């Protein structure tokens, strides 16, 4: 009985929409700050970024220059979309895919970090951005039914 009361109070104090907003901002900060380390000024990719993709990251099948541009663009665009709550599911799915690539091909021993990123991204893929997201203005009255 006591645990039910605590759970009810917590649910009222921390509604899903507030948690989804916090989730969006938290995961956006992680990736956006990573993206900022790859550029100079507003959006000039550093020579060291290209070198990282040539040597340390060395993704299979993707030329390093293309990978550097794709990753840098994704680490700027997707976090911005998440903070705004615009195309939330797509942006979160894009970052989840990026996380999977990093885990499999770049830093396979960093799975605890990547698992925590996935834990932040999966609710956004499943539930969207919540009530406080621009998605609600673009596509009003859309609800995801879960069982």
VOKOL-441339 format. One record per atom (N, C-alpha, C): y, z, x; residue number from 0; atom name. Coordinates in nm, 2 decimals. Example, Ala and Ser with C-alpha at 12.3 -4.5 7.8 and 13.67 -1.06 7.14 Angstrom:
// residues 2
PT      Y      Z      X seq atom
PT  -0.57   0.78   1.32   0    N
PT  -0.45   0.78   1.23   0   CA
PT  -0.33   0.78   1.32   0    C
PT  -0.22   0.71   1.28   1    N
PT  -0.11   0.71   1.37   1   CA
PT   0.00   0.79   1.29   1    C
***
This chain:
// residues 147
PT      Y      Z      X seq atom
PT  -0.12   0.00   0.08   0    N
PT   0.00   0.00   0.00   0   CA
PT   0.13   0.00   0.09   0    C
PT   0.13   0.09   0.19   1    N
PT   0.24   0.09   0.28   1   CA
PT   0.26  -0.04   0.35   1    C
PT   0.15  -0.10   0.40   2    N
PT   0.17  -0.23   0.47   2   CA
PT   0.22  -0.34   0.38   2    C
PT   0.18  -0.34   0.25   3    N
PT   0.22  -0.43   0.16   3   CA
PT   0.37  -0.42   0.14   3    C
PT   0.42  -0.30   0.13   4    N
PT   0.57  -0.27   0.11   4   CA
PT   0.64  -0.32   0.24   4    C
PT   0.59  -0.30   0.35   5    N
PT   0.66  -0.34   0.48   5   CA
PT   0.66  -0.50   0.48   5    C
PT   0.55  -0.56   0.45   6    N
PT   0.54  -0.70   0.44   6   CA
PT   0.64  -0.76   0.34   6    C
PT   0.65  -0.70   0.23   7    N
PT   0.74  -0.75   0.13   7   CA
PT   0.89  -0.74   0.18   7    C
PT   0.92  -0.63   0.24   8    N
PT   1.06  -0.61   0.29   8   CA
PT   1.09  -0.71   0.40   8    C
PT   0.99  -0.73   0.49   9    N
PT   1.01  -0.83   0.60   9   CA
PT   1.03  -0.97   0.54   9    C
PT   0.95  -1.00   0.44  10    N
PT   0.96  -1.14   0.38  10   CA
PT   1.10  -1.16   0.32  10    C
PT   1.15  -1.05   0.26  11    N
PT   1.28  -1.06   0.20  11   CA
PT   1.39  -1.07   0.31  11    C
PT   1.37  -0.99   0.41  12    N
PT   1.47  -0.99   0.52  12   CA
PT   1.47  -1.12   0.60  12    C
PT   1.35  -1.18   0.62  13    N
PT   1.34  -1.30   0.70  13   CA
PT   1.28  -1.41   0.62  13    C
PT   1.35  -1.47   0.54  14    N
PT   1.30  -1.58   0.46  14   CA
PT   1.25  -1.70   0.55  14    C
PT   1.16  -1.78   0.50  15    N
PT   1.11  -1.89   0.57  15   CA
PT   1.22  -1.98   0.62  15    C
PT   1.33  -2.00   0.54  16    N
PT   1.43  -2.09   0.58  16   CA
PT   1.51  -2.04   0.70  16    C
PT   1.52  -1.91   0.71  17    N
PT   1.59  -1.85   0.83  17   CA
PT   1.50  -1.87   0.95  17    C
PT   1.37  -1.84   0.93  18    N
PT   1.28  -1.86   1.04  18   CA
PT   1.27  -2.00   1.09  18    C
PT   1.27  -2.10   1.00  19    N
PT   1.27  -2.24   1.04  19   CA
PT   1.40  -2.28   1.11  19    C
PT   1.51  -2.23   1.07  20    N
PT   1.64  -2.25   1.14  20   CA
PT   1.63  -2.20   1.28  20    C
PT   1.59  -2.07   1.29  21    N
PT   1.57  -2.01   1.43  21   CA
PT   1.47  -2.09   1.51  21    C
PT   1.37  -2.14   1.45  22    N
PT   1.27  -2.22   1.52  22   CA
PT   1.33  -2.35   1.57  22    C
PT   1.41  -2.42   1.49  23    N
PT   1.47  -2.54   1.52  23   CA
PT   1.56  -2.52   1.64  23    C
PT   1.65  -2.42   1.64  24    N
PT   1.74  -2.39   1.74  24   CA
PT   1.67  -2.35   1.87  24    C
PT   1.57  -2.27   1.86  25    N
PT   1.50  -2.22   1.98  25   CA
PT   1.43  -2.34   2.06  25    C
PT   1.36  -2.42   1.99  26    N
PT   1.29  -2.53   2.05  26   CA
PT   1.38  -2.64   2.10  26    C
PT   1.49  -2.66   2.02  27    N
PT   1.59  -2.75   2.07  27   CA
PT   1.66  -2.71   2.20  27    C
PT   1.68  -2.58   2.22  28    N
PT   1.74  -2.53   2.34  28   CA
PT   1.65  -2.56   2.46  28    C
PT   1.52  -2.54   2.44  29    N
PT   1.43  -2.56   2.55  29   CA
PT   1.43  -2.70   2.60  29    C
PT   1.42  -2.80   2.51  30    N
PT   1.42  -2.94   2.55  30   CA
PT   1.55  -2.99   2.59  30    C
PT   1.66  -2.95   2.52  31    N
PT   1.79  -3.00   2.55  31   CA
PT   1.83  -2.96   2.69  31    C
PT   1.81  -2.83   2.73  32    N
PT   1.84  -2.79   2.86  32   CA
PT   1.76  -2.86   2.97  32    C
PT   1.64  -2.89   2.94  33    N
PT   1.56  -2.97   3.03  33   CA
PT   1.62  -3.11   3.05  33    C
PT   1.66  -3.17   2.94  34    N
PT   1.72  -3.30   2.94  34   CA
PT   1.85  -3.30   3.03  34    C
PT   1.93  -3.19   3.02  35    N
PT   2.05  -3.18   3.09  35   CA
PT   2.03  -3.18   3.24  35    C
PT   1.91  -3.13   3.28  36    N
PT   1.89  -3.13   3.43  36   CA
PT   1.86  -3.26   3.48  36    C
PT   1.84  -3.36   3.40  37    N
PT   1.80  -3.50   3.44  37   CA
PT   1.92  -3.59   3.45  37    C
PT   2.04  -3.54   3.41  38    N
PT   2.16  -3.63   3.40  38   CA
PT   2.28  -3.56   3.48  38    C
PT   2.37  -3.65   3.51  39    N
PT   2.51  -3.61   3.56  39   CA
PT   2.61  -3.65   3.45  39    C
PT   2.71  -3.57   3.44  40    N
PT   2.81  -3.61   3.34  40   CA
PT   2.75  -3.61   3.20  40    C
PT   2.80  -3.70   3.12  41    N
PT   2.75  -3.71   2.98  41   CA
PT   2.61  -3.76   2.97  41    C
PT   2.58  -3.87   3.04  42    N
PT   2.45  -3.93   3.02  42   CA
PT   2.41  -4.03   3.13  42    C
PT   2.44  -4.00   3.26  43    N
PT   2.41  -4.08   3.37  43   CA
PT   2.28  -4.02   3.44  43    C
PT   2.17  -4.09   3.43  44    N
PT   2.05  -4.03   3.49  44   CA
PT   2.06  -4.02   3.64  44    C
PT   2.03  -3.90   3.69  45    N
PT   2.04  -3.88   3.83  45   CA
PT   1.93  -3.95   3.91  45    C
PT   1.96  -3.99   4.03  46    N
PT   1.86  -4.05   4.12  46   CA
PT   1.74  -3.96   4.14  46    C
PT   1.76  -3.83   4.14  47    N
PT   1.65  -3.74   4.16  47   CA
PT   1.55  -3.74   4.04  47    C
PT   1.60  -3.77   3.92  48    N
PT   1.52  -3.78   3.81  48   CA
PT   1.42  -3.90   3.82  48    C
PT   1.47  -4.01   3.87  49    N
PT   1.38  -4.13   3.89  49   CA
PT   1.28  -4.09   3.99  49    C
PT   1.32  -4.02   4.10  50    N
PT   1.22  -3.98   4.20  50   CA
PT   1.11  -3.89   4.15  50    C
PT   1.15  -3.80   4.06  51    N
PT   1.06  -3.71   4.00  51   CA
PT   0.95  -3.79   3.92  51    C
PT   1.00  -3.89   3.85  52    N
PT   0.90  -3.97   3.77  52   CA
PT   0.82  -4.06   3.85  52    C
PT   0.87  -4.09   3.97  53    N
PT   0.79  -4.18   4.07  53   CA
PT   0.68  -4.09   4.14  53    C
PT   0.72  -3.97   4.18  54    N
PT   0.63  -3.89   4.26  54   CA
PT   0.56  -3.78   4.18  54    C
PT   0.63  -3.68   4.14  55    N
PT   0.57  -3.56   4.08  55   CA
PT   0.50  -3.59   3.95  55    C
PT   0.58  -3.65   3.86  56    N
PT   0.53  -3.68   3.72  56   CA
PT   0.43  -3.79   3.72  56    C
PT   0.46  -3.90   3.77  57    N
PT   0.37  -4.02   3.79  57   CA
PT   0.28  -4.04   3.67  57    C
PT   0.33  -4.07   3.56  58    N
PT   0.25  -4.10   3.44  58   CA
PT   0.17  -4.23   3.45  58    C
PT   0.05  -4.23   3.40  59    N
PT  -0.02  -4.36   3.41  59   CA
PT   0.03  -4.46   3.30  59    C
PT   0.02  -4.58   3.33  60    N
PT   0.05  -4.69   3.24  60   CA
PT   0.20  -4.71   3.20  60    C
PT   0.29  -4.62   3.24  61    N
PT   0.43  -4.63   3.21  61   CA
PT   0.51  -4.63   3.34  61    C
PT   0.59  -4.74   3.36  62    N
PT   0.67  -4.75   3.48  62   CA
PT   0.76  -4.62   3.49  62    C
PT   0.78  -4.57   3.61  63    N
PT   0.86  -4.45   3.63  63   CA
PT   1.00  -4.46   3.57  63    C
PT   1.07  -4.57   3.59  64    N
PT   1.20  -4.59   3.54  64   CA
PT   1.21  -4.58   3.39  64    C
PT   1.11  -4.65   3.33  65    N
PT   1.11  -4.64   3.18  65   CA
PT   1.08  -4.50   3.13  65    C
PT   0.98  -4.44   3.20  66    N
PT   0.95  -4.30   3.16  66   CA
PT   1.07  -4.21   3.17  66    C
PT   1.14  -4.22   3.28  67    N
PT   1.26  -4.14   3.30  67   CA
PT   1.36  -4.16   3.19  67    C
PT   1.39  -4.28   3.15  68    N
PT   1.48  -4.31   3.04  68   CA
PT   1.43  -4.26   2.91  68    C
PT   1.30  -4.28   2.88  69    N
PT   1.24  -4.23   2.75  69   CA
PT   1.25  -4.08   2.74  69    C
PT   1.21  -4.01   2.85  70    N
PT   1.20  -3.87   2.84  70   CA
PT   1.35  -3.81   2.83  70    C
PT   1.44  -3.87   2.91  71    N
PT   1.58  -3.82   2.91  71   CA
PT   1.64  -3.84   2.77  71    C
PT   1.62  -3.95   2.71  72    N
PT   1.67  -3.98   2.58  72   CA
PT   1.61  -3.89   2.48  72    C
PT   1.48  -3.87   2.48  73    N
PT   1.41  -3.79   2.39  73   CA
PT   1.45  -3.64   2.40  73    C
PT   1.47  -3.60   2.52  74    N
PT   1.52  -3.46   2.54  74   CA
PT   1.66  -3.43   2.50  74    C
PT   1.74  -3.54   2.47  75    N
PT   1.87  -3.52   2.42  75   CA
PT   1.87  -3.55   2.27  75    C
PT   1.81  -3.65   2.23  76    N
PT   1.82  -3.69   2.08  76   CA
PT   1.74  -3.60   1.99  76    C
PT   1.61  -3.58   2.02  77    N
PT   1.53  -3.49   1.93  77   CA
PT   1.59  -3.35   1.91  77    C
PT   1.63  -3.28   2.02  78    N
PT   1.69  -3.15   2.00  78   CA
PT   1.81  -3.16   1.91  78    C
PT   1.90  -3.26   1.93  79    N
PT   2.02  -3.27   1.84  79   CA
PT   1.97  -3.29   1.70  79    C
PT   1.88  -3.37   1.67  80    N
PT   1.83  -3.39   1.54  80   CA
PT   1.77  -3.26   1.48  80    C
PT   1.70  -3.18   1.56  81    N
PT   1.64  -3.06   1.52  81   CA
PT   1.75  -2.96   1.48  81    C
PT   1.85  -2.94   1.56  82    N
PT   1.96  -2.85   1.53  82   CA
PT   2.03  -2.89   1.40  82    C
PT   2.05  -3.02   1.38  83    N
PT   2.11  -3.06   1.25  83   CA
PT   2.01  -3.06   1.14  83    C
PT   1.89  -3.05   1.17  84    N
PT   1.79  -3.05   1.06  84   CA
PT   1.78  -3.19   1.00  84    C
PT   1.79  -3.29   1.08  85    N
PT   1.79  -3.43   1.03  85   CA
PT   1.66  -3.50   1.09  85    C
PT   1.58  -3.56   1.01  86    N
PT   1.45  -3.61   1.05  86   CA
PT   1.37  -3.51   1.13  86    C
PT   1.37  -3.39   1.07  87    N
PT   1.31  -3.27   1.14  87   CA
PT   1.17  -3.30   1.18  87    C
PT   1.09  -3.34   1.08  88    N
PT   0.95  -3.36   1.11  88   CA
PT   0.92  -3.46   1.22  88    C
PT   1.00  -3.57   1.21  89    N
PT   0.98  -3.68   1.31  89   CA
PT   1.02  -3.63   1.45  89    C
PT   1.14  -3.56   1.46  90    N
PT   1.18  -3.51   1.59  90   CA
PT   1.09  -3.41   1.65  90    C
PT   1.04  -3.32   1.56  91    N
PT   0.94  -3.22   1.61  91   CA
PT   0.81  -3.29   1.65  91    C
PT   0.77  -3.39   1.58  92    N
PT   0.65  -3.46   1.62  92   CA
PT   0.67  -3.53   1.75  92    C
PT   0.78  -3.59   1.77  93    N
PT   0.81  -3.66   1.90  93   CA
PT   0.81  -3.56   2.01  93    C
PT   0.86  -3.44   2.00  94    N
PT   0.86  -3.34   2.10  94   CA
PT   0.72  -3.29   2.12  94    C
PT   0.64  -3.28   2.01  95    N
PT   0.50  -3.23   2.03  95   CA
PT   0.42  -3.34   2.10  95    C
PT   0.45  -3.46   2.08  96    N
PT   0.38  -3.57   2.16  96   CA
PT   0.42  -3.56   2.30  96    C
PT   0.55  -3.54   2.33  97    N
PT   0.60  -3.53   2.47  97   CA
PT   0.53  -3.41   2.53  97    C
PT   0.52  -3.30   2.46  98    N
PT   0.45  -3.18   2.51  98   CA
PT   0.30  -3.21   2.55  98    C
PT   0.24  -3.28   2.47  99    N
PT   0.10  -3.32   2.49  99   CA
PT   0.09  -3.41   2.62  99    C
PT   0.18  -3.50   2.64 100    N
PT   0.18  -3.58   2.76 100   CA
PT   0.20  -3.50   2.88 100    C
PT   0.30  -3.41   2.87 101    N
PT   0.33  -3.32   2.99 101   CA
PT   0.20  -3.24   3.02 101    C
PT   0.14  -3.18   2.92 102    N
PT   0.02  -3.10   2.94 102   CA
PT  -0.10  -3.18   3.00 102    C
PT  -0.12  -3.29   2.95 103    N
PT  -0.24  -3.37   2.99 103   CA
PT  -0.22  -3.44   3.13 103    C
PT  -0.10  -3.50   3.15 104    N
PT  -0.08  -3.58   3.27 104   CA
PT   0.00  -3.52   3.38 104    C
PT   0.09  -3.42   3.35 105    N
PT   0.18  -3.37   3.45 105   CA
PT   0.15  -3.23   3.49 105    C
PT   0.15  -3.14   3.40 106    N
PT   0.12  -3.00   3.44 106   CA
PT   0.01  -2.94   3.36 106    C
PT  -0.11  -2.97   3.38 107    N
PT  -0.22  -2.92   3.30 107   CA
PT  -0.24  -2.77   3.31 107    C
PT  -0.20  -2.71   3.42 108    N
PT  -0.22  -2.57   3.44 108   CA
PT  -0.11  -2.49   3.36 108    C
PT  -0.01  -2.55   3.31 109    N
PT   0.10  -2.48   3.24 109   CA
PT   0.07  -2.47   3.09 109    C
PT  -0.06  -2.47   3.05 110    N
PT  -0.09  -2.47   2.91 110   CA
PT  -0.03  -2.35   2.83 110    C
PT  -0.02  -2.23   2.89 111    N
PT   0.05  -2.12   2.81 111   CA
PT   0.19  -2.16   2.76 111    C
PT   0.26  -2.22   2.85 112    N
PT   0.40  -2.26   2.81 112   CA
PT   0.39  -2.37   2.71 112    C
PT   0.31  -2.47   2.73 113    N
PT   0.30  -2.58   2.64 113   CA
PT   0.24  -2.53   2.50 113    C
PT   0.15  -2.44   2.50 114    N
PT   0.10  -2.38   2.38 114   CA
PT   0.21  -2.31   2.30 114    C
PT   0.30  -2.24   2.37 115    N
PT   0.41  -2.18   2.30 115   CA
PT   0.51  -2.28   2.24 115    C
PT   0.53  -2.39   2.31 116    N
PT   0.62  -2.50   2.26 116   CA
PT   0.55  -2.56   2.13 116    C
PT   0.42  -2.58   2.14 117    N
PT   0.35  -2.63   2.02 117   CA
PT   0.36  -2.54   1.90 117    C
PT   0.35  -2.41   1.93 118    N
PT   0.36  -2.31   1.83 118   CA
PT   0.49  -2.31   1.76 118    C
PT   0.60  -2.35   1.83 119    N
PT   0.73  -2.36   1.77 119   CA
PT   0.74  -2.49   1.70 119    C
PT   0.68  -2.60   1.75 120    N
PT   0.70  -2.73   1.69 120   CA
PT   0.61  -2.75   1.56 120    C
PT   0.49  -2.70   1.56 121    N
PT   0.40  -2.72   1.45 121   CA
PT   0.45  -2.68   1.31 121    C
PT   0.52  -2.56   1.30 122    N
PT   0.57  -2.53   1.17 122   CA
PT   0.68  -2.63   1.12 122    C
PT   0.75  -2.68   1.21 123    N
PT   0.86  -2.78   1.18 123   CA
PT   0.79  -2.91   1.13 123    C
PT   0.68  -2.95   1.20 124    N
PT   0.61  -3.07   1.15 124   CA
PT   0.55  -3.05   1.01 124    C
PT   0.49  -2.93   0.99 125    N
PT   0.43  -2.90   0.87 125   CA
PT   0.52  -2.87   0.75 125    C
PT   0.63  -2.80   0.78 126    N
PT   0.72  -2.76   0.67 126   CA
PT   0.86  -2.83   0.66 126    C
PT   0.89  -2.89   0.77 127    N
PT   1.03  -2.95   0.78 127   CA
PT   1.13  -2.85   0.82 127    C
PT   1.25  -2.88   0.80 128    N
PT   1.36  -2.80   0.86 128   CA
PT   1.40  -2.68   0.77 128    C
PT   1.35  -2.68   0.65 129    N
PT   1.39  -2.57   0.56 129   CA
PT   1.52  -2.60   0.48 129    C
PT   1.56  -2.50   0.40 130    N
PT   1.68  -2.52   0.31 130   CA
PT   1.81  -2.55   0.38 130    C
PT   1.82  -2.50   0.51 131    N
PT   1.94  -2.52   0.58 131   CA
PT   1.93  -2.63   0.68 131    C
PT   1.89  -2.74   0.63 132    N
PT   1.87  -2.86   0.71 132   CA
PT   1.94  -2.98   0.64 132    C
PT   1.99  -3.08   0.72 133    N
PT   2.05  -3.19   0.66 133   CA
PT   1.95  -3.28   0.59 133    C
PT   1.82  -3.27   0.62 134    N
PT   1.72  -3.34   0.55 134   CA
PT   1.73  -3.32   0.40 134    C
PT   1.77  -3.20   0.36 135    N
PT   1.78  -3.17   0.21 135   CA
PT   1.89  -3.25   0.15 135    C
PT   1.99  -3.28   0.22 136    N
PT   2.10  -3.36   0.17 136   CA
PT   2.07  -3.51   0.16 136    C
PT   1.99  -3.56   0.26 137    N
PT   1.95  -3.70   0.26 137   CA
PT   1.84  -3.73   0.16 137    C
PT   1.75  -3.64   0.15 138    N
PT   1.64  -3.65   0.05 138   CA
PT   1.63  -3.53  -0.04 138    C
PT   1.72  -3.51  -0.14 139    N
PT   1.72  -3.39  -0.22 139   CA
PT   1.60  -3.37  -0.30 139    C
PT   1.57  -3.25  -0.33 140    N
PT   1.46  -3.21  -0.43 140   CA
PT   1.32  -3.25  -0.38 140    C
PT   1.30  -3.26  -0.25 141    N
PT   1.17  -3.30  -0.20 141   CA
PT   1.11  -3.16  -0.15 141    C
PT   0.99  -3.14  -0.20 142    N
PT   0.92  -3.02  -0.16 142   CA
PT   0.78  -3.06  -0.11 142    C
PT   0.73  -2.99  -0.02 143    N
PT   0.60  -3.01   0.04 143   CA
PT   0.50  -2.91  -0.03 143    C
PT   0.41  -2.96  -0.10 144    N
PT   0.31  -2.87  -0.17 144   CA
PT   0.20  -2.84  -0.07 144    C
PT   0.18  -2.71  -0.05 145    N
PT   0.07  -2.67   0.04 145   CA
PT  -0.03  -2.59  -0.04 145    C
PT  -0.15  -2.59   0.00 146    N
PT  -0.25  -2.51  -0.07 146   CA
PT  -0.29  -2.39   0.02 146    C
***
